[in-house]
């Protein structure tokens, strides 16, 4: 939320659970046919449509060796393995009681679905319920504690999508933001005959506040007035919970200008990335041109982990021609870059056709996409349009080695509701739309489970923001975008800046020591001190600097090691100066003690044994001083 001074706080980011643990992502394993499961056994089933293992229950073992599962019949044994998810305590259809924090009592309920990955239940009255909120009827159990109530209240705040046959409440909890609106990341303004891209500093500060946390970036892009912002509102659970939404409207004006972002903070899993959504302005509007559109799309493609292309209708030649600006990528992006290419998730909105091939066989959306991308465009009268459609296909195939497709039917039927779609409650949307949306959301989060990488190294939020500065500067200067080049500049520049900062801090600390202050460690003493005391203090101070370097340095290990070596050498020179001063002070202290003792011995009157000068030399020798001056 904005502070009183208008600046943004880190709470804008929120917190999401680990995507890996949340989604139960595992690599497909070979499962031998020697496993034998019986009716009632819980198993994992490998689904081709989701490309992952999902929880299932065996309904029957058929005579032909296949299994009938609760999610699919006629499943081959190689696609079934022993369950890796927590077994349910309650059977589907069981009558139970659910403790409602809102009502403050146990309420009757029926088990509708068990979410094996999340370990939660969907009831007829609520989705995504933790097992400790459920009991058998008339059980003499206490009400949950206040801590459990708070946990439940937090869960109730999460977004749940209830559809026939399943629930994605756990997925929505991963996306629920904590900010009332998006933050603009890039604005585009006209400067004379060209477009100028400007970074918005509020958004950069939000990214930098994440520091070294790795991120995964999903960009929603597509033609203007195709409902991109409405889609993001759904993905983020805004519509389901009635939160303030991205700007949407029913006019012909483009609603999103430039690039906007919605970010999420550090997930619970230390190895899982934070997820960042980008909402890109639609291309093809009357206020833009192809150069502006192509530059924005090129930038989004390079920065994304998942590139969600949002279009309406079927994959037609007209659509491929409308995407001809993709062919301009070669103008704005340098080829053969050692960076992770984004996954393409092509979403076809308001899709009405039944997916079948030329022979009438059913097709998956992925198969439909691949067929369309590899199909040669018809050779008609307009050879230029055919060539443009061909180049679009070639560019998409080359730039996106990982491609997925999803379809959504029209969310409502009534025209009036369509014009005011953002006002229609989620429960009133068509069930088939909600079901397909749940599948889309699951697929998207699986694709976004890995962080953005450059040269095989995950990129942190702070590095991503610094790299964005370089790429925007390149766009404004008319240079082709090169992520690797920008990354190299970022890591060297960041390491230089951090090394300078730490060296200045060390110099300031040592200067205070030279002026009589204590050594820069806990319970540090002023000079002179014994050699071993000084050595231990300097080593501890150097260790503290090293720890901060490891925590904040940006870049590859080789680059960080190179800059730390230079910093360490510079600090060592500072330490040598302190060591010399320590020896000089100790020498002076010893000389003064010797002079005081000599004066005490040579005085004319009888020596006073209580005079401090009588023990000055002995005290100096016994003092914790360097050994070298005494030799």
N, C-alpha and C positions, 0 to 999 in steps of 0.2 A: 504493500500500500504506500502511496506517497506520504512523505513526511510533511511537517508543517512548512518546511522550506521548499517543498515541491520536488525534492529528490526522491529517488526510489530506494527502497530497502531490500535486503536480500530475501524477505518473505515473499517477494514477487515470484520467487522460484518454486516454492512448495517443496514437497518431498514425494518421491515415488519409490515403490518397492523395486527390488532387483528384477529386471526384465527376464533374465535367464531363469531365476528360481520361480518367478511368477508364471511364466509360460511353459516351464518344464521342458526347455529345449534340449534335445539330445541328438546325437548323430544316429542315423539309421544303422542298425546292427543286423548281421545275419542271424536269423533265428532258425535253428534246426527243426526239422519235422519230428524229431524225437520227443519234443515236448507234447504232453497229452493233457488236455484240459477238459473238464466235465461241466455239465450244465450247472450254473450258479457260481462258477469260478470268476473272479475278477482278473482281467488281463489288460495288457497294452495292445492296441491295434494300430498298425502303421497305415495312416490315411494318405493316399496319393494326392488328394485335393488340397490338404494342408501341409503335405510333405513333412509330417511329424508323427510321433507316437501319441495316441490319445487314449484316455481311460475307456474301458468297455467291460461288458459282462457277457459271459457265454450263456446263450439260451439253449443251444442244442449242439451236439456233435453228430454230423450227418454220416450216413453210410458211405458216401463218396469221399470221406476224409476231410470235408470242409466244415467250417464252423458257422453257425448262425449266432451273430452277436446282437446286442440290443441296439447297436448303431448301424449294422449292415449284415446282410445275409450272404451265405456262400463265400466266406472268407478263406483264403488259402492258409495253411498252417504256418508258412514262412512269414506271414504278416501278423502273427500272434505271438506274444511272449508273456512271461510271467509279469504280473502287475508290479510296477515300481512306485505306485502312488499309495497313499494311506487308504486302508480298507474302511468302508463306511460302517458306522455303528448302527445305522438305521436303514432298513430296506425302503426302496421306493414305494410309495403308497401308504407307509406307516402313519398311523395317527399319533401325534406327539403334542407336546406343549412347548411353546416358544416364549422366552422371557422378553417382554417389551419394556425397554427403559422409559419409553414415552408414557405407556400406560402404568408402569410400575408394578406389573403383575405378569403371571404366566397365562398365556392365551392358547387356545386350541389351534392346531395347525396340521397340515398334511405334507409329508415329504414328496416333492415333485421331481427333484433332480439332485444327484450328488456330483459336485465338481471335484473330480479326483485330483487335478493339478493343484487347486487352491485348498482342498480339504474342507470345503464349505458345502452347505446345503441350500437348495432353492425350495422354499416353502410356498404354499398357496397364497400366503400373505406377505412374503418378503423373500428377496433373493440374497445369496451370498452370506448366509448366517453361519457363524462359527459354532462348532459342536458344543462348546460350553454354554450356549444359550438355548440348548434343546434338551428335553428330558421326556421320558415316557409319561403318559397321563397318570395323575394322582400320585406322582412320586413325592415323597416327603423330603424335599431338598430345599436348601436355603436359596434365597434370591442372590444373584451375583453381587459381588462386592462393588464398592464405588469405583475402584480402579477398573473393574470389568465393565461397569456402566460407561465409564469414559471411553473405553475401547469400543464398546458397542455404539455409543453416540458418534464416535469418529467414523465407524463403519457405516452408520446410517447416513452420514453426510456424503459418503462416496456415491458415485453414480451407478445405478444398476439398470441394465437393459433386459427386460423380461420378454422372452420370445418362446414360442412353442418348441419344446424339445431341448432347451438349454438356457444358459445364462452367461453373460459376459461381465457380471458385476465386478469380478476381480480385475478384469482388464480395464474397466472404466475407472476403478480406484487408482490405477496406475497413471491416469491421464488428468485427473481432476486438478485444475489449476487453483492458485490461491490469489490471483489478481483479478480485479474487476474488468480489465480490458487488455487488449494487446498493446505492445510497445513498438513504435516504428523503428526499424533498424536502418533502412535506407530510403531517402527521399530523392526523387528525380526532378530536376528543374531545368528549364530551357535557358541557355546562355548563348545568345546570338543564334547562330545556325545549328548549334550542337546541343546535346543533352549532357548535363552534369550530374554526377552521382554524389550524394552527400551522406556521410555516416551520422547517425543520431547518437549523441554522446550518452544519453540516458540508457539506451539499449546496450552500448558498449560497456558501461559501468556494471550493468547487470551481469554480462558475460564474464567480465574480469573478476567479479566477486566469486565466481565459481572456481577460480584459480586453476589448479592442476587436475581438476576432475574431467575425465574423458566424456565426450558427448557424442550422441548420434543425432543426425539432423534429417528431418523429413520436411521436404518442401512440397507444397501443394501449388501446382501451376496448371494453366490451361487457358482457353479462350475466355474473354470477358463475358459476363452475364451467363455463366454456366453453373452458378451455385457453389463456387469454391469456398466462400466464406461460410455458407450454410453447412457445408460438409465439415469444415473445421469445428464449427459449433457442436456438431454431432460427435465428432471424434474426441473432443475435449469434455463432452458431457454437459455442455452449457444448456442445451435445449432440454435435456432430460431433467435437469435440476432447476430450470427457470432462472439461471444466472444471466447477467448482462452478456450480450452476444457481440461477436465481431459485427462490424457495420455491414448490414445487408439492406436490400431495398428492392422495389418492384419497378424501378424506372430504367431508362436506357443508359443511364450514366454509370460508368465504372465506379465501384464502391471502394476498392482497395487501391491505394496509390503507393507505388514503390514496393518496399518489402517490409512486412511486419512480422514480429516474432512473439511466440508464447513459449516460455522456458520452464524447465522443471529442475529442482535441485538434486542434491546427491542422493542416489538410491540407496537402499539398505545394503545391497550386495556390493562389496568393495570392488569387484571386478566388472560390474555392470555399468554401462554408460548412462549419463543423464540424457534425457530426450528433449530435443528442441524442435518445435514446429515453426516453419516459416510459411507465411501466406503471401504469395507473390501476386502482384497486380495482373489482371487478365490481359492477354495480348489481343491485338486486333481492334482495340477501342478507337473511337473517333478522335480521342485526345492524344493518341500515341502514333508511332510509326514503326516500321520494321526494324530499323536500327536500334531504337530504344528497347523494343521487345526482345530482339536477339541478344543484346548485351545482358539484359536482366536474366533471360533464360540460361545463357552461358554461365553466368555467375552462379546461379542456383544449382546448375548441374554439377559444377566443380565442387561446391561446398556441401552437397547433400550426401547422406548415406542412403536415403530412399527418395526417389523423385516420383511423386504421385501426380500423374498427368490426368486431369479431370476433363472429360469431354462428354458430349451428349449424343445419344443414338449409336448407330452401328459404325464399324470401321469401314468407311466408304472412301472412294477416290476423292470425293470432295473434301473429306476431313483431312486426308493426307496432303492435299494441295493447300489447305488452310494452315497446315503445320510446316509449310515450306521454309519458314524462318529458321527451323532447326538446321537447315542446310547451311546457314550462315555461321554455324559453330566453328567451322574451319577458319573463318575470318577472325574470330575473337578468342579462340582457344588453341594453344599449341598442342600438337599431337604427341603421342608416345610419352605421356607423363607417368612417373612412378607413383601413382596415387590410387587409392581404392575408388573404383568407379561405382556410382550409385546403382542401386537396384531400381528398375523401372516397374512401377505399379500403375498400370493403365486402368483407370476406372471409367466404365461406360455407364453414364447416367440415363435414366428414362429409357432403359433398354427393354424392348418388347418382344424381340424375335426369339424363337426356339433355336438353340444352338445345335445344328446338324450339319454334316458335311454334304458333299455333292451326291453321295450314295445313300443319304438318309440316316447315317449313323450319328448318335449323339456325340457332341464335342464338349470338352471342358472350356471354360473361358481362356485358359492358358493356350490350349490347342487352337482356339479361334484366333488368338492374337498371333501366334506363330504362323498360322496359315496365311493370314492377311499380310504379315510382314514379308513373307517369302514369295507372295504372289506377284507376278509381273503385271504392271498396270496395263490396261487396254491401249492398244495403239489406235487412237482416234484421230480426228482432224486437228486437234490441238496438240502438237508434238511437244510444245514447251511445258504444258501442264503435265503430260505423261512423264516427261523427264524430271520435273520437279517432284512428282509423287515417288518416282523411283529413287531419287536422291534422299528423300526423307526416310524411306525404308532402309536404305543402306546406312545412313547416319545413325538411326536408332539401333540397328543390329550391331554396328561397330562400337557405339558408345556405351550400350547397355548389355553386357554379356549375361546379366541375370534379369529376366523379364517375367512379369506376372500380370494377369488380367483379372478384373472383377467386374461384376455387373450389378446395377441397382435398378429396380423397376421404378416407375413414378411413385413418389411417396403418398400422394393423395389423388383422388379422381376429380373432385369438384374444382372448377376453374377458379372460383373465388378463393378457395383454400390455397390453391397454387400461387395466386398473386400475393397472399399473406402467409406464405408457408412458415416463416419464422415465428408466427403467432400460434401455429397449430401445435397443441400438446403432443409430446412424443407418443403417448398411448393411443392417439387417434390416427397415427400413421398406419399404412397398410401393413398387416402382419408379415407378408412376404418381403416388404421393404426392410422391416426391422430385422428379420432373419438374415437377409443378405448383408445388411450393414454389420451385424455381429461377426459374420464370416470375414468381411473386409477388415474390420478392426483387428481381429485375431491375426490375420495374414500380415497386416501392416506392422504390428508390434513384433512379430517374428523377424521380419526383414530388418527392423531397426534395432535388433538386439545386440548388434556388434557396433563398436565405435568407428568413427571416421578415422582412416589411417592415411599416412603419407610416408612413402618409402618403408612400408611395413610397420610403422610406429603409430600407436594411437595418438590422436590430437586432443589436447585439453581445451577447455572452453576459453581460457585466456589466450592460448596460442591461436585458436580459431579466430578470435576477435582481432588479434594482431595481424594474422594472415589476411583477414578481410580488408584491413586498412590498405595493405599492399596491393591487393587485387583491385580495389576500387580506384586507387591511384593509377594503376595501369590502365583501367578502363577510361579514365578521364584524360590520360595522356595518349590514348589511341593505340596502346600496345596490346599485343595478343596476351591472353591470360595464361600464366604458367604457375600452377600451384606449387610445384617443387621449387622453382626459383623464389617464389614469395616465401615459402617455408624456410628456405636457406637464409634469406635475409632476416626473417623473423627470429630464428633461433640464434644467429650470431648477434643481432642487435639486442635481443633480450638478455643474452649472456653478458654482453659488454655492459649493459646498463646495470645489471645486478652485481657484476664484479666491481664496477665503479662505486656503487652504493655501499657494498660491504667493505671495500678498501677505505672509503672515506670514514666509515664508522670505526674501523680499527685505528686509523690515524688519529681520529678525535679521542678515542679511549687512551691511546698511548701518550698523546699530548697531555692529557689530564694527569697521567702517571708522572710524566716529566716535570709537571708543575707541582708535584707533591701529593697528588691524589692517590687513592688506593688502586691496586691492580684490578682490572675489569673482570673479576670473578666474584662469586659469593664469598663474603667475609674476607675480601682481599685486603692486604696490608700495603702500607706505603713503603717505598724503597728507603734504605737497602734491606734486602732479605737474603736468606741463604740461596745458594745456587739451585738446590733441589726444589725449594719453595717457588722460586721464580720459574724454573722449567715446568713445574706442574701447573702453575697458574697460566702460563702462556699456552701450554698444551690444551688446557680446558677451554680457554678462550677461542683457540683455533678450532676445537671440536664444535663449539657452539656455532661458529661461522660456517663450518662444513655442513652441519645439520640444516641450517637455514638455506644454504646453497642447494642441497639435495631436495629440499622441499619446494623451492621456488624456481630453480633453474629450468629453462625451457629448451628443448631440443634433443637431438640424438645424443647417445652416451659419449660418442667420440668428440662431439662438439663441446659438450659440457665438461668433459675431462680436460680438453685443451684449455678452456678458459679458466677452469679451476687451478690448473697447473700454474698459469700466469699469475692468478690472484694469490696463490699460496706463496710464490716466490716474492711477490711484492710485500706480503705480510711478514715474510721471513726477514726482509731487510728492516722493516719497522722493529721487529723483535730484537735484532742485533743491536739497534740503537738503544733499546731499553736495557739490554744486558750490559752494554758498555757503561751506561749511566749508573746502573746498579753497582758495578765494580768501582767506578769513580767515587760514588757516594760512600761506599764501604771503606775505600782507601782514605777518604777525607775524614770519615768518622774515626777510624783507627788512629790516624795521625793526630787528630785533636785529642783523643784519649791519651795517647802517649805524651803529648805536650803537657796535658793537665797533670799527669802522674809525675813527670819530670819536675814541673813547677812545685808540686807538693813536696818532693824530696829535697829540693834545693832551697827551700825557704829558710831564713835566718833563725826564726824562732822555732821552738820545739814543734814537731809535726803533730797535728791533731788527728788521731786515728778515726775520728768520726767525720772528718772532712770527706765529702764525696769524691774529691780528686784522688784520695788514697786508693780507691778501688776502681778508678776510671779505666785503667788498662786491662785489669782482670775482667771487668764487666764487658769491655769491648771484645776481648778474646772469647768470652763465653757467649756473647750475643749471637743471634741467628743471622750471621753475615756471610757473604761469599768467602770461599776459602782462598781464592787466588790472591787477593791483596795481602794476606797474612804471610804467604810464602816468601 
